[in-house]
Amino acid sequence: MQSITELYRIIALKDMGFNLEEITDLIRTKNIDVRELVEIHVNNIKEEIL
């Protein structure tokens, strides 16, 4: 069951636009703060726009 949860976490991070290196780093961090992830994602989008 843990593998399925991790797979969904990877898919969600990929859908948010994180690359594989970033996803690897985030997955290794067991305590992922969702607010921090959203903030990173928003900042990435802002950078793409500019």
C-alpha atoms as a printed R data frame, in Angstrom:
   type eleno elety resid chain resno      x      y       z
1  ATOM     1    CA   MET     A     1  0.000  0.000   0.000
2  ATOM     2    CA   GLN     A     2  2.921  2.343   0.700
3  ATOM     3    CA   SER     A     3  4.153  1.931  -2.890
4  ATOM     4    CA   ILE     A     4  0.799  3.057  -4.260
5  ATOM     5    CA   THR     A     5  0.783  6.106  -1.994
6  ATOM     6    CA   GLU     A     6  4.303  7.007  -3.107
7  ATOM     7    CA   LEU     A     7  3.342  6.548  -6.755
8  ATOM     8    CA   TYR     A     8  0.409  8.944  -6.363
9  ATOM     9    CA   ARG     A     9  2.695 11.430  -4.635
10 ATOM    10    CA   ILE     A    10  5.154 11.247  -7.568
11 ATOM    11    CA   ILE     A    11  2.354 11.693 -10.108
12 ATOM    12    CA   ALA     A    12  0.972 14.682  -8.196
13 ATOM    13    CA   LEU     A    13  4.398 16.323  -8.046
14 ATOM    14    CA   LYS     A    14  4.939 15.682 -11.770
15 ATOM    15    CA   ASP     A    15  1.533 17.218 -12.522
16 ATOM    16    CA   MET     A    16  2.562 20.259 -10.489
17 ATOM    17    CA   GLY     A    17  5.503 20.723 -12.831
18 ATOM    18    CA   PHE     A    18  8.376 19.449 -10.734
19 ATOM    19    CA   ASN     A    19 11.145 17.717 -12.679
20 ATOM    20    CA   LEU     A    20 12.440 14.259 -11.763
21 ATOM    21    CA   GLU     A    21 15.417 15.582  -9.813
22 ATOM    22    CA   GLU     A    22 13.169 17.824  -7.710
23 ATOM    23    CA   ILE     A    23 10.703 14.971  -7.177
24 ATOM    24    CA   THR     A    24 13.517 12.696  -6.015
25 ATOM    25    CA   ASP     A    25 14.624 15.280  -3.455
26 ATOM    26    CA   LEU     A    26 11.049 15.842  -2.283
27 ATOM    27    CA   ILE     A    27 10.288 12.126  -1.989
28 ATOM    28    CA   ARG     A    28 13.393 11.606   0.134
29 ATOM    29    CA   THR     A    29 12.026 14.256   2.484
30 ATOM    30    CA   LYS     A    30  9.432 12.353   4.476
31 ATOM    31    CA   ASN     A    31  7.747 15.445   5.940
32 ATOM    32    CA   ILE     A    32  6.553 17.211   2.823
33 ATOM    33    CA   ASP     A    33  4.797 20.470   3.640
34 ATOM    34    CA   VAL     A    34  1.971 20.864   1.134
35 ATOM    35    CA   ARG     A    35  1.909 24.646   1.544
36 ATOM    36    CA   GLU     A    36  5.605 24.813   0.760
37 ATOM    37    CA   LEU     A    37  5.084 22.675  -2.363
38 ATOM    38    CA   VAL     A    38  2.321 24.972  -3.571
39 ATOM    39    CA   GLU     A    39  4.489 28.016  -2.903
40 ATOM    40    CA   ILE     A    40  7.368 26.482  -4.884
41 ATOM    41    CA   HIS     A    41  4.991 25.624  -7.721
42 ATOM    42    CA   VAL     A    42  3.559 29.157  -7.816
43 ATOM    43    CA   ASN     A    43  7.078 30.624  -7.860
44 ATOM    44    CA   ASN     A    44  8.057 28.304 -10.722
45 ATOM    45    CA   ILE     A    45  5.036 29.435 -12.714
46 ATOM    46    CA   LYS     A    46  5.835 33.095 -12.026
47 ATOM    47    CA   GLU     A    47  9.387 32.549 -13.306
48 ATOM    48    CA   GLU     A    48  8.051 30.923 -16.488
49 ATOM    49    CA   ILE     A    49  5.746 33.879 -17.117
50 ATOM    50    CA   LEU     A    50  8.568 36.402 -16.731
